[in-house]
Amino acid sequence: MITRSDWSRRGLLLGAGGLALVGCGRKGPTAKPAPPTAGAPDTLEAAVAGPWRAPADRARDRWRHPVESLTFWEVRPGQTVVEFWPGTGWYTDILAPFLAATGGKLYAAQLQTDDPSDPAAAETVEAYRRKLAAAPKLYGEVVFTSFGPTSGPAAPAGTVDRVLFLRNLHNWMAGGVAEKAFRDALAALKPGGSLGVEEHRADAGAVQDLLAADGYVQQAYVVEMAKEAGFVLAAASEINANPKDDKDHPFGVWTLPPTRLSGPRGAPPQAGFDHAKYDAIGESDRMTLKFVKPA
């Protein structure tokens, strides 16, 4: 069994920039959404094209391939879906309108924020909730739960069609809760339901840093964690691959867009840092995996 140290001692509760916003590539609350145009977003394509999505989010579609990824994970009309750690809502802006328009349901298993010393993380969670509450016809009735070291179920046991882990496994490894994430996902899923994973991909063959300090995780390691929890690997895709990413960056994966760090996380930016090399790479090389809960 893979084990880790406790959540807070690893410095995971660093505020919004060190947690949900690093995991989701956003640096602040999403702007207030624009009203949707005529016609419900009852296809993934329509949801991705929705005018309520922030321009900066839409610009990242070339790297995150949301239609192709959600199709690969078999997200379909009318399903019940859990998104773990939605951050400020990059994928929620697609999932919630699509599921609301097709009779489905979205659970948002947000960052557990019961640490009073970390008000910035709590503000990220509250900003996400305010955004959804401001447009109930668009987003529907998203159900808020939480995920963290002592959180309860992400959704009622055995009721969910799809669970999504979207670029957060490295954070959970740093906090010692990655295995819990897989167990919680398995518990929520119906037999035959599936888990979709998008994660920064380390080169194969090296020894995996158990804390994923540079933000990269080996694909085989993710598969092994899922297997230990009871999942079966159903498919892997290169939808989100980036062969330009050599994973050799001074400030880990966060050196690359969209975060573009020019200093260690939590430290001031370095004056004169040349981003050109890293901007030319684009966003990280990522694994895209689908696991199934055995029937």
TORKOL-4160 file (C-alpha; in steps of 0.2 Angstrom, whole numbers, padded with zeros to 4 digits, m for minus):
295
<pt num="1" X="0000" Y="0000" Z="0000"/>
<pt num="2" X="0006" Y="0017" Z="m0004"/>
<pt num="3" X="0006" Y="0029" Z="0011"/>
<pt num="4" X="0009" Y="0048" Z="0013"/>
<pt num="5" X="0011" Y="0060" Z="0027"/>
<pt num="6" X="m0002" Y="0071" Z="0034"/>
<pt num="7" X="m0011" Y="0085" Z="0024"/>
<pt num="8" X="m0007" Y="0101" Z="0032"/>
<pt num="9" X="0012" Y="0097" Z="0036"/>
<pt num="10" X="0015" Y="0095" Z="0018"/>
<pt num="11" X="0011" Y="0113" Z="0015"/>
<pt num="12" X="m0004" Y="0109" Z="0004"/>
<pt num="13" X="m0015" Y="0122" Z="0011"/>
<pt num="14" X="m0006" Y="0136" Z="0004"/>
<pt num="15" X="m0021" Y="0146" Z="m0001"/>
<pt num="16" X="m0029" Y="0147" Z="m0018"/>
<pt num="17" X="m0013" Y="0149" Z="m0028"/>
<pt num="18" X="m0005" Y="0134" Z="m0021"/>
<pt num="19" X="m0020" Y="0122" Z="m0022"/>
<pt num="20" X="m0036" Y="0123" Z="m0032"/>
<pt num="21" X="m0029" Y="0137" Z="m0043"/>
<pt num="22" X="m0013" Y="0128" Z="m0047"/>
<pt num="23" X="m0022" Y="0112" Z="m0050"/>
<pt num="24" X="m0034" Y="0121" Z="m0062"/>
<pt num="25" X="m0022" Y="0134" Z="m0069"/>
<pt num="26" X="m0033" Y="0149" Z="m0064"/>
<pt num="27" X="m0027" Y="0164" Z="m0053"/>
<pt num="28" X="m0043" Y="0171" Z="m0047"/>
<pt num="29" X="m0062" Y="0170" Z="m0047"/>
<pt num="30" X="m0070" Y="0167" Z="m0063"/>
<pt num="31" X="m0078" Y="0182" Z="m0071"/>
<pt num="32" X="m0097" Y="0184" Z="m0069"/>
<pt num="33" X="m0104" Y="0173" Z="m0083"/>
<pt num="34" X="m0113" Y="0181" Z="m0098"/>
<pt num="35" X="m0131" Y="0175" Z="m0101"/>
<pt num="36" X="m0132" Y="0160" Z="m0112"/>
<pt num="37" X="m0139" Y="0162" Z="m0130"/>
<pt num="38" X="m0155" Y="0154" Z="m0136"/>
<pt num="39" X="m0155" Y="0135" Z="m0136"/>
<pt num="40" X="m0150" Y="0124" Z="m0121"/>
<pt num="41" X="m0132" Y="0117" Z="m0121"/>
<pt num="42" X="m0138" Y="0099" Z="m0124"/>
<pt num="43" X="m0122" Y="0093" Z="m0132"/>
<pt num="44" X="m0104" Y="0094" Z="m0127"/>
<pt num="45" X="m0100" Y="0104" Z="m0142"/>
<pt num="46" X="m0113" Y="0117" Z="m0137"/>
<pt num="47" X="m0107" Y="0118" Z="m0119"/>
<pt num="48" X="m0089" Y="0120" Z="m0125"/>
<pt num="49" X="m0095" Y="0134" Z="m0137"/>
<pt num="50" X="m0105" Y="0143" Z="m0123"/>
<pt num="51" X="m0103" Y="0162" Z="m0122"/>
<pt num="52" X="m0103" Y="0161" Z="m0103"/>
<pt num="53" X="m0086" Y="0154" Z="m0103"/>
<pt num="54" X="m0072" Y="0166" Z="m0100"/>
<pt num="55" X="m0061" Y="0170" Z="m0115"/>
<pt num="56" X="m0045" Y="0164" Z="m0106"/>
<pt num="57" X="m0053" Y="0148" Z="m0103"/>
<pt num="58" X="m0059" Y="0146" Z="m0121"/>
<pt num="59" X="m0041" Y="0150" Z="m0127"/>
<pt num="60" X="m0035" Y="0134" Z="m0117"/>
<pt num="61" X="m0046" Y="0122" Z="m0127"/>
<pt num="62" X="m0032" Y="0119" Z="m0139"/>
<pt num="63" X="m0022" Y="0111" Z="m0124"/>
<pt num="64" X="m0036" Y="0103" Z="m0114"/>
<pt num="65" X="m0047" Y="0097" Z="m0128"/>
<pt num="66" X="m0063" Y="0097" Z="m0118"/>
<pt num="67" X="m0075" Y="0089" Z="m0131"/>
<pt num="68" X="m0063" Y="0075" Z="m0135"/>
<pt num="69" X="m0058" Y="0072" Z="m0117"/>
<pt num="70" X="m0076" Y="0071" Z="m0111"/>
<pt num="71" X="m0081" Y="0060" Z="m0126"/>
<pt num="72" X="m0067" Y="0048" Z="m0122"/>
<pt num="73" X="m0073" Y="0048" Z="m0104"/>
<pt num="74" X="m0090" Y="0044" Z="m0110"/>
<pt num="75" X="m0099" Y="0059" Z="m0101"/>
<pt num="76" X="m0117" Y="0058" Z="m0109"/>
<pt num="77" X="m0133" Y="0067" Z="m0107"/>
<pt num="78" X="m0143" Y="0064" Z="m0091"/>
<pt num="79" X="m0129" Y="0056" Z="m0081"/>
<pt num="80" X="m0124" Y="0060" Z="m0063"/>
<pt num="81" X="m0106" Y="0066" Z="m0063"/>
<pt num="82" X="m0094" Y="0070" Z="m0048"/>
<pt num="83" X="m0080" Y="0083" Z="m0052"/>
<pt num="84" X="m0067" Y="0082" Z="m0038"/>
<pt num="85" X="m0059" Y="0099" Z="m0034"/>
<pt num="86" X="m0067" Y="0110" Z="m0047"/>
<pt num="87" X="m0056" Y="0125" Z="m0042"/>
<pt num="88" X="m0064" Y="0140" Z="m0050"/>
<pt num="89" X="m0074" Y="0130" Z="m0063"/>
<pt num="90" X="m0064" Y="0128" Z="m0079"/>
<pt num="91" X="m0073" Y="0111" Z="m0082"/>
<pt num="92" X="m0088" Y="0115" Z="m0072"/>
<pt num="93" X="m0093" Y="0129" Z="m0085"/>
<pt num="94" X="m0095" Y="0115" Z="m0097"/>
<pt num="95" X="m0101" Y="0101" Z="m0087"/>
<pt num="96" X="m0114" Y="0110" Z="m0076"/>
<pt num="97" X="m0124" Y="0118" Z="m0091"/>
<pt num="98" X="m0123" Y="0102" Z="m0101"/>
<pt num="99" X="m0129" Y="0091" Z="m0087"/>
<pt num="100" X="m0143" Y="0104" Z="m0082"/>
<pt num="101" X="m0149" Y="0104" Z="m0100"/>
<pt num="102" X="m0150" Y="0086" Z="m0101"/>
<pt num="103" X="m0158" Y="0081" Z="m0085"/>
<pt num="104" X="m0141" Y="0075" Z="m0077"/>
<pt num="105" X="m0133" Y="0080" Z="m0060"/>
<pt num="106" X="m0116" Y="0087" Z="m0055"/>
<pt num="107" X="m0108" Y="0085" Z="m0038"/>
<pt num="108" X="m0094" Y="0097" Z="m0035"/>
<pt num="109" X="m0082" Y="0089" Z="m0022"/>
<pt num="110" X="m0073" Y="0105" Z="m0017"/>
<pt num="111" X="m0057" Y="0107" Z="m0008"/>
<pt num="112" X="m0060" Y="0104" Z="0011"/>
<pt num="113" X="m0058" Y="0120" Z="0019"/>
<pt num="114" X="m0060" Y="0117" Z="0038"/>
<pt num="115" X="m0042" Y="0125" Z="0042"/>
<pt num="116" X="m0045" Y="0142" Z="0049"/>
<pt num="117" X="m0027" Y="0147" Z="0045"/>
<pt num="118" X="m0031" Y="0146" Z="0026"/>
<pt num="119" X="m0044" Y="0159" Z="0022"/>
<pt num="120" X="m0038" Y="0161" Z="0004"/>
<pt num="121" X="m0043" Y="0143" Z="0000"/>
<pt num="122" X="m0060" Y="0145" Z="0008"/>
<pt num="123" X="m0062" Y="0161" Z="m0003"/>
<pt num="124" X="m0059" Y="0151" Z="m0019"/>
<pt num="125" X="m0073" Y="0139" Z="m0014"/>
<pt num="126" X="m0085" Y="0152" Z="m0010"/>
<pt num="127" X="m0081" Y="0162" Z="m0026"/>
<pt num="128" X="m0085" Y="0146" Z="m0035"/>
<pt num="129" X="m0102" Y="0144" Z="m0026"/>
<pt num="130" X="m0106" Y="0162" Z="m0029"/>
<pt num="131" X="m0103" Y="0160" Z="m0048"/>
<pt num="132" X="m0115" Y="0146" Z="m0049"/>
<pt num="133" X="m0128" Y="0154" Z="m0038"/>
<pt num="134" X="m0128" Y="0169" Z="m0050"/>
<pt num="135" X="m0134" Y="0159" Z="m0065"/>
<pt num="136" X="m0145" Y="0145" Z="m0058"/>
<pt num="137" X="m0154" Y="0143" Z="m0075"/>
<pt num="138" X="m0137" Y="0140" Z="m0084"/>
<pt num="139" X="m0129" Y="0129" Z="m0071"/>
<pt num="140" X="m0143" Y="0120" Z="m0063"/>
<pt num="141" X="m0143" Y="0113" Z="m0045"/>
<pt num="142" X="m0125" Y="0108" Z="m0043"/>
<pt num="143" X="m0123" Y="0098" Z="m0027"/>
<pt num="144" X="m0109" Y="0104" Z="m0016"/>
<pt num="145" X="m0099" Y="0091" Z="m0006"/>
<pt num="146" X="m0080" Y="0091" Z="m0001"/>
<pt num="147" X="m0064" Y="0081" Z="m0003"/>
<pt num="148" X="m0050" Y="0081" Z="0009"/>
<pt num="149" X="m0041" Y="0071" Z="0023"/>
<pt num="150" X="m0057" Y="0069" Z="0034"/>
<pt num="151" X="m0071" Y="0072" Z="0021"/>
<pt num="152" X="m0086" Y="0061" Z="0020"/>
<pt num="153" X="m0093" Y="0054" Z="0004"/>
<pt num="154" X="m0091" Y="0064" Z="m0012"/>
<pt num="155" X="m0109" Y="0058" Z="m0017"/>
<pt num="156" X="m0121" Y="0045" Z="m0011"/>
<pt num="157" X="m0113" Y="0027" Z="m0013"/>
<pt num="158" X="m0116" Y="0018" Z="m0029"/>
<pt num="159" X="m0126" Y="0032" Z="m0037"/>
<pt num="160" X="m0114" Y="0040" Z="m0049"/>
<pt num="161" X="m0110" Y="0037" Z="m0068"/>
<pt num="162" X="m0094" Y="0046" Z="m0070"/>
<pt num="163" X="m0081" Y="0053" Z="m0058"/>
<pt num="164" X="m0068" Y="0066" Z="m0065"/>
<pt num="165" X="m0050" Y="0069" Z="m0058"/>
<pt num="166" X="m0044" Y="0084" Z="m0068"/>
<pt num="167" X="m0026" Y="0089" Z="m0065"/>
<pt num="168" X="m0026" Y="0087" Z="m0046"/>
<pt num="169" X="m0018" Y="0070" Z="m0042"/>
<pt num="170" X="m0001" Y="0079" Z="m0039"/>
<pt num="171" X="m0009" Y="0090" Z="m0026"/>
<pt num="172" X="m0017" Y="0075" Z="m0018"/>
<pt num="173" X="0000" Y="0065" Z="m0018"/>
<pt num="174" X="0008" Y="0080" Z="m0009"/>
<pt num="175" X="m0006" Y="0080" Z="0004"/>
<pt num="176" X="m0006" Y="0061" Z="0007"/>
<pt num="177" X="m0024" Y="0059" Z="0001"/>
<pt num="178" X="m0022" Y="0052" Z="m0017"/>
<pt num="179" X="m0027" Y="0035" Z="m0012"/>
<pt num="180" X="m0042" Y="0041" Z="m0002"/>
<pt num="181" X="m0047" Y="0050" Z="m0018"/>
<pt num="182" X="m0048" Y="0034" Z="m0028"/>
<pt num="183" X="m0057" Y="0025" Z="m0014"/>
<pt num="184" X="m0070" Y="0039" Z="m0012"/>
<pt num="185" X="m0072" Y="0039" Z="m0031"/>
<pt num="186" X="m0075" Y="0020" Z="m0031"/>
<pt num="187" X="m0088" Y="0021" Z="m0017"/>
<pt num="188" X="m0098" Y="0034" Z="m0026"/>
<pt num="189" X="m0098" Y="0025" Z="m0043"/>
<pt num="190" X="m0111" Y="0013" Z="m0049"/>
<pt num="191" X="m0105" Y="m0004" Z="m0053"/>
<pt num="192" X="m0099" Y="m0002" Z="m0071"/>
<pt num="193" X="m0097" Y="0017" Z="m0069"/>
<pt num="194" X="m0080" Y="0025" Z="m0074"/>
<pt num="195" X="m0067" Y="0037" Z="m0068"/>
<pt num="196" X="m0059" Y="0049" Z="m0080"/>
<pt num="197" X="m0041" Y="0056" Z="m0076"/>
<pt num="198" X="m0031" Y="0070" Z="m0083"/>
<pt num="199" X="m0014" Y="0072" Z="m0075"/>
<pt num="200" X="0003" Y="0080" Z="m0079"/>
<pt num="201" X="0013" Y="0065" Z="m0086"/>
<pt num="202" X="0031" Y="0061" Z="m0080"/>
<pt num="203" X="0043" Y="0052" Z="m0091"/>
<pt num="204" X="0042" Y="0033" Z="m0088"/>
<pt num="205" X="0056" Y="0023" Z="m0080"/>
<pt num="206" X="0062" Y="0035" Z="m0067"/>
<pt num="207" X="0058" Y="0034" Z="m0048"/>
<pt num="208" X="0042" Y="0042" Z="m0044"/>
<pt num="209" X="0043" Y="0056" Z="m0031"/>
<pt num="210" X="0029" Y="0052" Z="m0019"/>
<pt num="211" X="0025" Y="0070" Z="m0016"/>
<pt num="212" X="0025" Y="0074" Z="m0035"/>
<pt num="213" X="0035" Y="0090" Z="m0030"/>
<pt num="214" X="0037" Y="0095" Z="m0049"/>
<pt num="215" X="0019" Y="0092" Z="m0052"/>
<pt num="216" X="0022" Y="0077" Z="m0064"/>
<pt num="217" X="0016" Y="0059" Z="m0061"/>
<pt num="218" X="0021" Y="0043" Z="m0070"/>
<pt num="219" X="0006" Y="0035" Z="m0079"/>
<pt num="220" X="0011" Y="0018" Z="m0072"/>
<pt num="221" X="0010" Y="0025" Z="m0054"/>
<pt num="222" X="m0008" Y="0032" Z="m0057"/>
<pt num="223" X="m0013" Y="0015" Z="m0064"/>
<pt num="224" X="m0006" Y="0006" Z="m0049"/>
<pt num="225" X="m0015" Y="0018" Z="m0037"/>
<pt num="226" X="m0031" Y="0015" Z="m0046"/>
<pt num="227" X="m0029" Y="m0004" Z="m0046"/>
<pt num="228" X="m0025" Y="m0004" Z="m0027"/>
<pt num="229" X="m0042" Y="0005" Z="m0025"/>
<pt num="230" X="m0051" Y="m0008" Z="m0035"/>
<pt num="231" X="m0052" Y="0000" Z="m0052"/>
<pt num="232" X="m0048" Y="m0008" Z="m0069"/>
<pt num="233" X="m0040" Y="0002" Z="m0083"/>
<pt num="234" X="m0051" Y="0003" Z="m0097"/>
<pt num="235" X="m0042" Y="0014" Z="m0110"/>
<pt num="236" X="m0028" Y="0027" Z="m0111"/>
<pt num="237" X="m0028" Y="0041" Z="m0124"/>
<pt num="238" X="m0015" Y="0053" Z="m0131"/>
<pt num="239" X="m0028" Y="0067" Z="m0133"/>
<pt num="240" X="m0019" Y="0078" Z="m0121"/>
<pt num="241" X="m0001" Y="0073" Z="m0125"/>
<pt num="242" X="0012" Y="0087" Z="m0129"/>
<pt num="243" X="0028" Y="0079" Z="m0135"/>
<pt num="244" X="0037" Y="0097" Z="m0134"/>
<pt num="245" X="0036" Y="0095" Z="m0115"/>
<pt num="246" X="0053" Y="0088" Z="m0109"/>
<pt num="247" X="0048" Y="0090" Z="m0090"/>
<pt num="248" X="0064" Y="0099" Z="m0086"/>
<pt num="249" X="0058" Y="0116" Z="m0080"/>
<pt num="250" X="0065" Y="0126" Z="m0065"/>
<pt num="251" X="0049" Y="0128" Z="m0056"/>
<pt num="252" X="0041" Y="0112" Z="m0060"/>
<pt num="253" X="0026" Y="0110" Z="m0072"/>
<pt num="254" X="0020" Y="0128" Z="m0065"/>
<pt num="255" X="0034" Y="0136" Z="m0076"/>
<pt num="256" X="0023" Y="0132" Z="m0091"/>
<pt num="257" X="0007" Y="0141" Z="m0096"/>
<pt num="258" X="m0005" Y="0144" Z="m0089"/>
<pt num="259" X="0003" Y="0147" Z="m0072"/>
<pt num="260" X="0020" Y="0153" Z="m0079"/>
<pt num="261" X="0029" Y="0154" Z="m0063"/>
<pt num="262" X="0046" Y="0163" Z="m0062"/>
<pt num="263" X="0050" Y="0158" Z="m0045"/>
<pt num="264" X="0047" Y="0144" Z="m0032"/>
<pt num="265" X="0029" Y="0143" Z="m0027"/>
<pt num="266" X="0025" Y="0156" Z="m0013"/>
<pt num="267" X="0040" Y="0166" Z="m0018"/>
<pt num="268" X="0041" Y="0183" Z="m0027"/>
<pt num="269" X="0043" Y="0182" Z="m0046"/>
<pt num="270" X="0061" Y="0183" Z="m0052"/>
<pt num="271" X="0064" Y="0199" Z="m0061"/>
<pt num="272" X="0070" Y="0197" Z="m0079"/>
<pt num="273" X="0065" Y="0178" Z="m0080"/>
<pt num="274" X="0063" Y="0173" Z="m0099"/>
<pt num="275" X="0047" Y="0164" Z="m0102"/>
<pt num="276" X="0049" Y="0162" Z="m0120"/>
<pt num="277" X="0056" Y="0145" Z="m0120"/>
<pt num="278" X="0042" Y="0138" Z="m0109"/>
<pt num="279" X="0028" Y="0148" Z="m0118"/>
<pt num="280" X="0034" Y="0140" Z="m0134"/>
<pt num="281" X="0032" Y="0122" Z="m0126"/>
<pt num="282" X="0014" Y="0126" Z="m0121"/>
<pt num="283" X="0004" Y="0117" Z="m0108"/>
<pt num="284" X="0010" Y="0101" Z="m0100"/>
<pt num="285" X="0011" Y="0084" Z="m0108"/>
<pt num="286" X="m0004" Y="0074" Z="m0100"/>
<pt num="287" X="m0010" Y="0057" Z="m0098"/>
<pt num="288" X="m0029" Y="0054" Z="m0101"/>
<pt num="289" X="m0035" Y="0038" Z="m0093"/>
<pt num="290" X="m0052" Y="0029" Z="m0090"/>
<pt num="291" X="m0055" Y="0017" Z="m0076"/>
<pt num="292" X="m0070" Y="0006" Z="m0073"/>
<pt num="293" X="m0078" Y="0000" Z="m0057"/>
<pt num="294" X="m0080" Y="m0018" Z="m0059"/>
<pt num="295" X="m0099" Y="m0023" Z="m0061"/>
